[in-house]
Amino acid sequence: MIYNQNGAMKKVPLLPLLIAFFALLSFTLAISGDINITADKMEVLEDEGIAIFTGKVYAEEKDLKLWADKLYVYYTKSEKGRELQRGVAIGKVRIEKGKWKASAGKATYFKAEEKLILEDQPKVWYENHLVEGDIVIVYFNEDRSEVLSKGGRVRAVIRR
């Protein structure tokens, strides 16, 4: 119930309240270069140049799509707006870009280098070929990946 200043119950149209409620459930931040991010919650630390998205995060820029539980976006400000420097995704991370698909517990994307570092049980598919290791680095500009191990072995499945 909603009350006015005199304490009397006040009628409020339901539709505008519902629209406002659902708009608050999904925040969106557009960064220069048409990067669109949606999540359940967004916190912006403008002085530090960080935007933190939590809950059902989805980010899209051209052919790059990312899903995660949490996303930290590090940016600089310019006359064009906010310029993405890097993004760090944590928790059930899934990424798709062209012929590349990946999953991991943590992913760090460096925009200028078009480089993706995957950690915490990373799996990377290029078309239908799979690689796994402790750390997988994808160089999108060069159409190549590097698989590293911290004492164990790397694994690749090459399909015909």
Backbone as ProteinMPNN parsed JSONL, in Angstrom:
{"seq_chain_A": "MIYNQNGAMKKVPLLPLLIAFFALLSFTLAISGDINITADKMEVLEDEGIAIFTGKVYAEEKDLKLWADKLYVYYTKSEKGRELQRGVAIGKVRIEKGKWKASAGKATYFKAEEKLILEDQPKVWYENHLVEGDIVIVYFNEDRSEVLSKGGRVRAVIRR", "coords_chain_A": {"N_chain_A": [[0.83, -1.167, 0.0], [0.408, 2.279, -0.642], [0.904, 5.395, 0.825], [-0.17, 8.807, 1.256], [1.151, 12.086, 2.269], [-0.501, 12.824, 4.383], [-1.19, 10.488, 5.548], [-3.224, 9.049, 4.49], [-4.497, 6.405, 2.44], [-3.36, 6.02, -0.874], [-4.213, 5.875, -4.285], [-2.398, 4.291, -6.822], [-1.402, 4.026, -10.149], [-0.961, 0.797, -11.439], [0.483, -0.233, -13.686], [2.662, 1.654, -14.462], [4.272, 1.341, -12.16], [4.986, -1.395, -12.271], [6.448, -1.42, -14.685], [8.617, 0.244, -13.989], [9.7, -1.293, -11.905], [10.549, -3.699, -13.236], [12.376, -2.585, -14.977], [14.395, -1.833, -13.241], [15.407, -4.298, -12.52], [17.144, -5.204, -14.484], [20.064, -3.892, -15.391], [21.735, -1.812, -17.749], [24.715, -1.008, -19.457], [26.166, 1.02, -21.775], [29.088, 1.164, -23.595], [31.525, 3.081, -25.35], [31.82, 2.118, -28.763], [29.804, 0.386, -28.933], [29.324, -1.704, -26.926], [27.322, -3.795, -25.185], [25.937, -4.466, -22.071], [24.205, -6.462, -19.819], [22.743, -7.113, -16.633], [21.811, -8.279, -13.319], [22.513, -6.482, -11.371], [24.338, -3.417, -11.106], [27.29, -1.676, -10.393], [29.029, 1.315, -10.373], [32.215, 2.621, -10.234], [33.249, 5.449, -10.705], [35.522, 7.155, -10.368], [37.594, 5.299, -10.217], [37.353, 4.048, -12.623], [35.874, 1.697, -13.1], [33.341, -0.651, -13.71], [31.055, -2.768, -12.207], [29.369, -5.689, -12.695], [26.815, -7.842, -11.642], [25.171, -10.997, -11.33], [23.59, -13.0, -13.531], [25.001, -12.109, -15.892], [25.332, -10.724, -19.108], [27.136, -9.952, -21.924], [27.806, -8.179, -24.936], [29.561, -7.516, -27.875], [29.835, -6.671, -31.096], [30.714, -9.586, -32.673], [31.413, -10.888, -30.34], [30.372, -12.62, -27.537], [29.429, -12.911, -24.143], [28.83, -14.677, -21.16], [28.356, -14.718, -17.668], [28.744, -14.97, -14.042], [29.677, -12.731, -12.731], [31.059, -9.606, -13.72], [33.785, -7.53, -14.217], [34.424, -4.434, -15.502], [36.929, -2.584, -16.827], [37.728, 0.683, -17.612], [38.609, 3.633, -19.526], [38.073, 7.164, -19.669], [37.135, 9.2, -22.401], [36.733, 11.704, -25.02], [34.965, 10.37, -26.646], [33.534, 8.833, -24.967], [33.211, 6.131, -22.677], [35.996, 4.022, -22.802], [36.696, 0.728, -23.314], [39.129, -1.114, -21.59], [39.88, -3.542, -20.378], [38.235, -6.604, -19.451], [37.082, -8.59, -16.779], [35.777, -11.619, -16.17], [33.931, -13.683, -13.98], [32.997, -16.818, -12.661], [31.17, -19.406, -13.885], [31.769, -18.88, -16.639], [31.145, -18.253, -20.021], [32.004, -17.996, -23.404], [31.674, -16.756, -26.707], [32.956, -16.233, -29.913], [33.052, -15.685, -33.167], [34.46, -18.448, -34.737], [35.301, -19.453, -32.359], [34.744, -20.883, -29.142], [34.344, -20.923, -25.627], [34.76, -22.011, -22.211], [35.051, -21.419, -18.718], [36.202, -20.844, -15.326], [37.172, -18.364, -14.843], [37.808, -15.487, -16.807], [39.825, -13.243, -18.617], [39.758, -10.458, -20.604], [41.522, -8.609, -22.939], [41.075, -5.757, -24.548], [42.515, -4.059, -26.47], [44.514, -5.737, -27.432], [43.053, -7.853, -28.307], [43.009, -10.227, -26.857], [42.426, -13.126, -24.918], [42.445, -14.533, -21.771], [42.055, -17.523, -20.184], [41.162, -19.163, -17.201], [40.951, -21.528, -14.436], [39.853, -24.313, -14.919], [39.701, -24.206, -17.845], [38.179, -24.604, -21.073], [38.482, -24.726, -24.503], [37.116, -24.355, -27.671], [37.77, -24.568, -31.075], [36.124, -24.26, -33.902], [35.25, -27.501, -34.125], [37.292, -28.56, -32.625], [39.028, -29.245, -29.601], [40.73, -27.834, -26.779], [42.439, -28.135, -23.648], [43.72, -27.136, -20.474], [45.696, -25.756, -17.765], [45.803, -23.016, -18.084], [44.5, -21.176, -20.739], [45.244, -19.29, -23.528], [43.878, -17.126, -25.826], [44.428, -15.679, -28.906], [42.767, -13.611, -30.64], [43.202, -11.886, -32.843], [45.24, -13.131, -34.211], [44.234, -15.578, -34.735], [44.819, -17.872, -33.171], [45.745, -20.115, -30.437], [47.1, -20.709, -27.151], [48.151, -23.145, -24.913], [48.694, -23.72, -21.552], [50.351, -25.367, -18.803], [50.517, -26.014, -15.328], [52.466, -27.858, -14.31], [51.039, -30.163, -14.82], [49.507, -31.84, -17.545], [48.702, -30.851, -20.887], [45.766, -30.967, -22.959], [44.402, -32.009, -26.037], [41.841, -32.351, -28.43], [41.457, -33.323, -31.557], [39.355, -33.199, -34.173], [38.22, -34.901, -37.086]], "CA_chain_A": [[0.0, 0.0, 0.0], [1.126, 3.54, -0.703], [0.195, 6.42, 1.58], [0.269, 10.174, 0.984], [1.742, 12.751, 3.427], [-1.486, 12.892, 5.466], [-1.409, 9.15, 6.058], [-4.345, 8.407, 3.802], [-4.097, 5.507, 1.359], [-3.379, 6.693, -2.166], [-4.245, 4.973, -5.428], [-1.297, 4.485, -7.756], [-1.565, 3.132, -11.3], [-0.096, -0.379, -11.321], [1.347, -0.442, -14.847], [3.934, 2.365, -14.367], [5.09, 0.734, -11.102], [5.535, -2.643, -12.789], [7.472, -1.092, -15.683], [9.786, 0.735, -13.253], [10.276, -2.422, -11.174], [11.272, -4.584, -14.147], [13.518, -1.841, -15.519], [15.456, -1.879, -12.242], [15.952, -5.647, -12.418], [18.179, -5.432, -15.469], [20.789, -2.676, -15.708], [22.497, -1.872, -18.987], [25.718, 0.027, -19.642], [26.718, 1.054, -23.131], [30.422, 1.732, -23.636], [31.791, 3.446, -26.746], [32.092, 0.927, -29.556], [28.607, -0.441, -28.851], [29.387, -2.876, -26.055], [26.111, -3.794, -24.377], [26.049, -5.371, -20.932], [23.036, -6.524, -18.95], [22.957, -7.888, -15.411], [20.826, -8.001, -12.278], [22.972, -5.346, -10.58], [25.511, -2.729, -11.631], [27.899, -0.672, -9.523], [30.043, 2.039, -11.128], [33.181, 3.388, -9.456], [33.669, 6.358, -11.774], [36.889, 7.637, -10.135], [38.528, 4.21, -10.487], [37.142, 3.563, -13.984], [35.439, 0.298, -13.019], [31.92, -0.969, -13.591], [30.935, -4.143, -11.72], [28.057, -6.253, -13.005], [26.621, -9.116, -10.964], [23.911, -11.698, -11.535], [23.143, -13.285, -14.899], [25.646, -11.118, -16.753], [25.452, -10.995, -20.543], [27.796, -8.842, -22.615], [27.907, -8.418, -26.377], [30.214, -6.515, -28.712], [29.939, -7.257, -32.434], [30.516, -11.038, -32.645], [31.847, -11.421, -29.051], [29.283, -12.764, -26.563], [29.951, -13.415, -22.888], [27.903, -14.944, -20.064], [29.106, -14.97, -16.431], [28.067, -14.579, -12.805], [30.146, -11.401, -12.362], [31.943, -9.016, -14.723], [34.435, -6.266, -13.901], [34.799, -3.739, -16.725], [37.886, -1.511, -16.574], [37.627, 1.589, -18.746], [39.099, 5.001, -19.415], [37.136, 8.119, -20.243], [37.644, 10.055, -23.468], [35.636, 12.488, -25.592], [34.015, 9.43, -27.254], [32.793, 8.15, -23.904], [34.03, 5.152, -21.953], [36.753, 3.124, -23.69], [37.02, -0.529, -22.639], [40.528, -1.536, -21.544], [39.841, -4.988, -20.152], [37.114, -7.128, -18.706], [37.371, -9.806, -16.022], [34.535, -12.351, -15.9], [34.133, -14.715, -12.964], [31.862, -17.684, -12.352], [30.424, -20.026, -14.995], [32.02, -18.036, -17.802], [30.982, -18.819, -21.359], [32.335, -16.982, -24.396], [31.598, -17.132, -28.122], [33.443, -15.211, -30.843], [33.322, -16.324, -34.454], [34.616, -19.909, -34.666], [35.796, -19.775, -31.017], [33.839, -21.02, -28.001], [35.148, -21.221, -24.449], [34.149, -21.998, -20.886], [36.069, -21.385, -17.663], [35.768, -20.204, -14.087], [37.609, -16.971, -14.901], [38.297, -15.059, -18.117], [40.259, -11.852, -18.701], [39.796, -10.044, -22.009], [42.244, -7.37, -23.189], [40.46, -5.231, -25.77], [43.482, -3.549, -27.454], [45.265, -6.864, -27.992], [42.114, -8.913, -28.69], [43.559, -11.409, -26.198], [41.579, -13.694, -23.884], [43.139, -15.482, -20.896], [41.064, -18.338, -19.476], [41.704, -19.916, -16.072], [39.988, -22.289, -13.635], [39.306, -25.39, -15.755], [39.272, -23.691, -19.149], [38.006, -25.458, -22.254], [38.343, -23.861, -25.663], [36.824, -25.043, -28.922], [37.893, -23.828, -32.329], [35.229, -25.103, -34.697], [34.903, -28.626, -33.239], [38.516, -29.018, -31.966], [39.017, -28.866, -28.192], [41.971, -27.821, -26.009], [42.265, -27.937, -22.213], [44.948, -27.017, -19.697], [45.487, -24.908, -16.592], [45.555, -21.679, -18.63], [44.409, -21.137, -22.2], [45.283, -17.919, -24.033], [43.393, -17.048, -27.207], [44.801, -14.457, -29.609], [41.766, -13.527, -31.701], [43.79, -11.224, -34.019], [46.133, -14.059, -34.911], [43.506, -16.827, -34.933], [45.6, -18.952, -32.556], [45.636, -20.246, -28.987], [48.256, -21.269, -26.449], [47.67, -23.884, -23.748], [49.766, -23.838, -20.563], [50.088, -26.261, -17.69], [51.309, -25.745, -14.127], [52.99, -29.126, -13.827], [50.262, -31.278, -15.355], [49.605, -32.016, -18.994], [47.656, -30.208, -21.667], [44.98, -31.958, -23.698], [43.766, -31.533, -27.262], [41.048, -33.31, -29.185], [41.367, -32.833, -32.937], [38.351, -34.003, -34.88], [38.341, -34.858, -38.55]], "C_chain_A": [[0.879, 1.236, 0.0], [0.274, 4.598, -0.031], [0.71, 7.804, 1.188], [0.804, 10.793, 2.273], [0.791, 12.822, 4.614], [-1.782, 11.525, 6.074], [-2.558, 8.414, 5.416], [-3.815, 7.535, 2.666], [-4.307, 6.209, 0.023], [-3.387, 5.66, -3.274], [-3.103, 5.327, -6.37], [-1.52, 3.531, -8.919], [-0.528, 2.0, -11.244], [0.888, -0.523, -12.47], [2.659, 0.339, -14.773], [4.855, 1.79, -13.28], [5.737, -0.565, -11.576], [6.644, -2.383, -13.801], [8.746, -0.628, -14.985], [10.479, -0.401, -12.513], [11.108, -3.315, -12.093], [12.456, -3.881, -14.802], [14.681, -1.877, -14.539], [16.091, -3.259, -12.125], [17.105, -5.895, -13.38], [18.823, -4.107, -15.863], [21.546, -2.875, -17.015], [23.491, -0.728, -19.015], [26.234, -0.068, -21.063], [28.048, 1.785, -23.074], [30.725, 2.03, -25.088], [32.245, 2.221, -27.523], [30.94, -0.044, -29.467], [28.826, -1.757, -28.133], [28.154, -2.782, -25.169], [26.226, -4.858, -23.304], [24.751, -5.306, -20.148], [23.348, -7.429, -17.769], [21.842, -7.561, -14.432], [21.2, -6.753, -11.483], [24.207, -4.747, -11.226], [25.979, -1.713, -10.603], [29.007, -0.012, -10.327], [30.9, 2.836, -10.159], [33.867, 4.323, -10.449], [35.111, 6.826, -11.594], [37.94, 6.575, -10.448], [38.399, 3.679, -11.919], [36.748, 2.095, -14.027], [33.913, 0.248, -12.94], [31.841, -2.45, -13.227], [29.501, -4.61, -11.95], [27.945, -7.599, -12.295], [25.244, -9.681, -11.287], [23.493, -11.809, -12.984], [23.693, -12.273, -15.899], [25.678, -11.621, -18.191], [26.064, -9.753, -21.183], [27.953, -9.203, -24.084], [28.575, -7.224, -27.052], [30.487, -7.161, -30.064], [29.701, -8.755, -32.342], [31.009, -11.692, -31.349], [30.662, -11.427, -28.092], [29.856, -13.41, -25.311], [28.815, -13.57, -21.882], [28.75, -15.228, -18.829], [28.246, -14.603, -15.229], [28.422, -13.14, -12.432], [31.116, -10.909, -13.43], [32.457, -7.679, -14.225], [34.88, -5.649, -15.222], [35.688, -2.567, -16.334], [37.924, -0.623, -17.807], [38.338, 2.911, -18.453], [38.062, 5.904, -20.058], [37.842, 8.946, -21.314], [36.477, 10.866, -24.011], [34.596, 11.601, -26.263], [33.114, 8.771, -26.209], [33.725, 7.235, -23.138], [34.69, 4.208, -22.957], [37.155, 1.884, -22.89], [38.507, -0.82, -22.729], [40.604, -3.056, -21.391], [38.599, -5.342, -19.367], [37.535, -8.402, -18.003], [36.04, -10.432, -15.638], [34.832, -13.486, -14.931], [32.84, -15.5, -12.789], [31.081, -18.141, -13.566], [30.548, -19.198, -16.281], [31.871, -18.844, -19.083], [31.223, -17.706, -22.363], [32.19, -17.574, -25.787], [32.09, -15.955, -28.948], [33.831, -15.907, -32.134], [33.353, -17.833, -34.323], [35.07, -20.383, -33.293], [34.639, -19.88, -30.03], [34.7, -21.411, -26.807], [34.277, -21.259, -23.203], [35.271, -22.056, -19.862], [35.444, -20.801, -16.405], [36.118, -18.731, -14.067], [38.136, -16.665, -16.293], [38.663, -13.583, -18.045], [40.448, -11.509, -20.167], [40.475, -8.679, -22.111], [41.822, -6.848, -24.552], [41.494, -4.85, -26.829], [44.219, -4.677, -28.159], [44.359, -7.95, -28.56], [42.606, -10.255, -28.135], [42.657, -11.824, -25.049], [42.389, -14.71, -23.092], [42.084, -16.192, -20.065], [41.755, -19.17, -18.398], [40.577, -20.664, -15.366], [39.199, -23.253, -14.523], [38.817, -24.891, -17.119], [39.16, -24.78, -20.205], [37.762, -24.515, -23.41], [38.134, -24.718, -26.898], [37.081, -24.084, -30.075], [37.232, -24.724, -33.366], [34.866, -26.284, -33.809], [36.135, -29.235, -32.564], [38.574, -28.441, -30.553], [40.43, -28.85, -27.626], [41.635, -27.531, -24.551], [43.63, -27.855, -21.563], [44.649, -26.184, -18.471], [45.151, -23.475, -17.009], [45.499, -21.794, -20.145], [44.367, -19.662, -22.6], [44.86, -17.956, -25.495], [43.769, -15.674, -27.761], [43.865, -14.344, -30.813], [42.325, -12.89, -32.97], [44.609, -12.178, -34.882], [45.471, -15.404, -35.197], [44.292, -18.025, -34.401], [45.382, -18.985, -31.057], [46.903, -20.885, -28.438], [47.719, -21.925, -25.185], [48.843, -24.121, -22.814], [49.343, -24.766, -19.434], [51.008, -25.897, -16.536], [51.782, -27.071, -13.535], [52.237, -30.34, -14.334], [50.495, -31.415, -16.849], [48.486, -31.222, -19.661], [46.947, -31.29, -22.471], [44.378, -31.297, -24.932], [42.992, -32.674, -27.917], [40.848, -32.695, -30.569], [40.435, -33.76, -33.689], [38.524, -33.838, -36.378], [37.116, -34.332, -39.184]], "O_chain_A": [[1.967, 1.236, 0.576], [-0.928, 4.693, -0.28], [1.878, 7.961, 0.832], [0.904, 10.096, 3.283], [1.249, 12.877, 5.755], [-2.556, 11.43, 7.027], [-2.834, 7.267, 5.766], [-2.824, 7.87, 2.017], [-5.303, 6.903, -0.181], [-2.649, 4.676, -3.213], [-2.868, 6.495, -6.677], [-1.797, 2.351, -8.704], [0.656, 2.253, -11.021], [2.035, -0.906, -12.24], [3.71, -0.259, -15.002], [6.073, 1.755, -13.454], [6.914, -0.805, -11.306], [7.674, -3.057, -13.776], [9.841, -1.06, -15.347], [11.707, -0.47, -12.492], [12.246, -3.651, -11.766], [13.443, -4.531, -15.146], [15.836, -1.946, -14.958], [17.227, -3.364, -11.663], [17.965, -6.73, -13.099], [18.223, -3.299, -16.571], [21.949, -3.992, -17.34], [23.158, 0.396, -18.641], [26.688, -1.127, -21.498], [28.124, 2.902, -22.562], [30.247, 1.325, -25.976], [32.974, 1.381, -26.995], [31.075, -1.194, -29.883], [28.538, -2.819, -28.686], [27.968, -1.783, -24.473], [26.568, -6.006, -23.585], [24.254, -4.221, -19.847], [24.113, -8.386, -17.885], [21.026, -6.674, -14.682], [20.327, -6.048, -10.979], [25.022, -5.457, -11.815], [25.177, -0.985, -10.018], [29.844, -0.705, -10.905], [30.389, 3.625, -9.364], [34.94, 4.013, -10.966], [35.856, 6.89, -12.572], [39.043, 6.899, -10.889], [39.264, 2.93, -12.373], [37.22, 1.339, -14.875], [33.286, 1.006, -12.2], [32.483, -3.285, -13.863], [28.548, -4.003, -11.461], [28.873, -8.406, -12.341], [24.282, -8.94, -11.49], [23.088, -10.821, -13.597], [22.941, -11.658, -16.655], [26.003, -12.778, -18.458], [25.568, -8.642, -21.003], [28.197, -10.357, -24.439], [28.199, -6.074, -26.826], [31.284, -8.095, -30.16], [28.605, -9.176, -31.973], [31.028, -12.919, -31.255], [30.029, -10.397, -27.857], [30.663, -14.336, -25.393], [27.949, -12.703, -21.768], [29.767, -15.915, -18.93], [27.175, -14.011, -15.366], [27.592, -12.411, -11.889], [31.896, -11.686, -13.979], [31.678, -6.8, -13.856], [35.627, -6.27, -15.978], [35.265, -1.67, -15.606], [38.128, -1.108, -18.92], [38.623, 3.252, -17.305], [37.269, 5.462, -20.89], [38.997, 9.34, -21.151], [35.353, 10.738, -23.525], [33.455, 12.027, -26.439], [32.063, 8.221, -26.538], [34.906, 7.542, -22.974], [34.031, 3.665, -23.844], [37.876, 1.99, -21.898], [39.086, -0.78, -23.814], [41.282, -3.751, -22.148], [37.993, -4.497, -18.709], [38.269, -9.21, -18.571], [35.267, -9.851, -14.876], [35.853, -14.164, -15.045], [31.746, -14.937, -12.771], [30.402, -17.339, -14.207], [29.549, -18.865, -16.919], [32.391, -19.952, -19.213], [30.71, -16.598, -22.203], [32.532, -18.732, -26.025], [31.691, -14.814, -28.714], [34.824, -16.633, -32.185], [32.39, -18.439, -33.854], [35.213, -21.586, -33.074], [33.693, -19.093, -30.064], [35.675, -22.147, -26.958], [33.217, -20.637, -23.139], [36.314, -22.665, -20.103], [34.309, -20.326, -16.419], [35.473, -17.935, -13.384], [38.831, -17.486, -16.893], [37.922, -12.772, -17.49], [41.196, -12.174, -20.884], [40.065, -7.718, -21.46], [42.167, -7.424, -25.584], [41.37, -5.273, -27.978], [44.515, -4.582, -29.351], [44.838, -8.87, -29.224], [42.62, -11.27, -28.832], [42.177, -10.98, -24.292], [42.954, -15.641, -23.665], [41.318, -15.56, -19.337], [42.788, -19.795, -18.64], [39.4, -20.457, -15.66], [38.029, -23.024, -14.83], [37.67, -25.124, -17.5], [39.934, -25.738, -20.228], [36.934, -23.609, -23.318], [38.868, -25.676, -27.143], [36.655, -22.929, -30.044], [37.723, -25.812, -33.667], [34.206, -26.072, -32.791], [36.04, -30.318, -31.987], [38.213, -27.285, -30.334], [41.24, -29.725, -27.936], [40.695, -26.797, -24.244], [44.593, -28.444, -22.054], [43.486, -25.926, -18.16], [44.331, -22.807, -16.379], [46.353, -22.435, -20.759], [43.563, -18.887, -22.082], [45.407, -18.712, -26.296], [43.465, -14.644, -27.16], [44.135, -14.909, -31.873], [41.964, -13.307, -34.07], [44.663, -12.051, -36.105], [46.073, -16.272, -35.828], [44.419, -19.05, -35.071], [44.898, -18.019, -30.469], [47.67, -21.514, -29.166], [46.92, -21.326, -24.465], [49.871, -24.658, -23.227], [48.158, -24.931, -19.146], [52.157, -25.512, -16.753], [51.513, -27.358, -12.368], [52.763, -31.452, -14.277], [51.586, -31.128, -17.342], [47.448, -30.96, -19.052], [47.467, -32.393, -22.641], [43.904, -30.162, -24.872], [43.449, -33.817, -27.945], [40.162, -31.684, -30.726], [40.696, -34.955, -33.822], [38.919, -32.78, -36.867], [37.05, -34.23, -40.409]]}, "name": "protein", "num_of_chains": 1, "seq": "MIYNQNGAMKKVPLLPLLIAFFALLSFTLAISGDINITADKMEVLEDEGIAIFTGKVYAEEKDLKLWADKLYVYYTKSEKGRELQRGVAIGKVRIEKGKWKASAGKATYFKAEEKLILEDQPKVWYENHLVEGDIVIVYFNEDRSEVLSKGGRVRAVIRR"}
